């Protein structure tokens, strides 16, 4: 998230219409439209590496994996956003009539950037936690081995695992996948 489009309040329908014609992605939070930050090459490599690892590990299983351009609707926050990677159990539940916006991820992965780090760790995680479907929230630093994995223990408690070695492996709890940090940082370190 970088800059607010204007100070004007927009309806959801106005946002969706503007977004369908936009050249860059925007978040929508309760009437405000905010331009999303662009990514670095490291951000792109990490996101791609994670997506490939998940797609290969979940091939033939009913866990669709989506990347960057699939929008997420969070009704409690009246928010549309674009997580870097999402995993859904079984079938996506869509907002509206088209297949551009999902509502039921079990895993959300965000690759950090300097401009979004505090937001991803704070307010955005607050919004994500309101999703009943969400079981894991994973944050990855694209510059150095650092993965923070939050896991829902029950509706109110989350546990945190921090990995900081390139030799570490992250066992996901909600899908049968082990993410290897060496593969995550392939092409970077």
Residue, then its C-alpha position, 0 to 999 in steps of 0.5 A: x500500500x503506497x498512496x491514497x487515490x483521493x480523499x473521496x469515499x467510493x462505493x464498492x461498485x465504484x471501486x470495482x468499476x475503476x479497478x476493472x480499468x486500472x493499469x495498477x492494482x488498488x486496495x479498497x478499505x471501507x470506502x478509500x482506494x489506495x494504490x498498491x506498491x510495486x514489487x522488486x525483482x527479489x519480491x517477484x522471485x520469492x513470490x514465484x518460487x513459493x507459488x511454484x513450490x505450492x502448485x507442485x506439492x499440491x498437484x492432484x489435491x483439491x487446494x487451488x493456489x492463487x498468485x498476486x492478481x486474484x483479489x480477496x474480499x474481507x467483509x468485516x473490514x469492507x476490504x478488497x486486497x491482493x495477497x501475494x499468494x493464497x491457498x484455498x481448501x477445495x472450492x473457491x467461494x467468490x464475491x459477486x458473479x465473476x471469478x476475480x475475487x475470493x473470500x475463503x483462503x486457508x493460507x495467505x502469504x505476503x512477501x514483505x517490502x520496505x513500504x508495506x512491512x509494518x502494514x503487513x505485520x500490523x493492520x493487514x494481519x488484523x484484517x486477515x485474522x477476521x477471516x474464519x477460513x484463514x489458518x496460516x499467515x506467512x510473511x517472507x522477507x525477500x532480502x534475507x532468510x526470514x520467514x514468520x509463520x502465524x498459525x491459528x490454534x483456535x479462533x482467538x489464538x495464533x502461534x508464531x514460528x520464525x525461521x532465519x536459516x537458509x537450511x530451515x524448512x517450514x511445515x505448513x499445518x493446513x496443507x501437506x506441504x514442506x517449504x524449503x527456504x533454499x528453494x524459496x530464495x532460489x535466484x536470490x541468495 
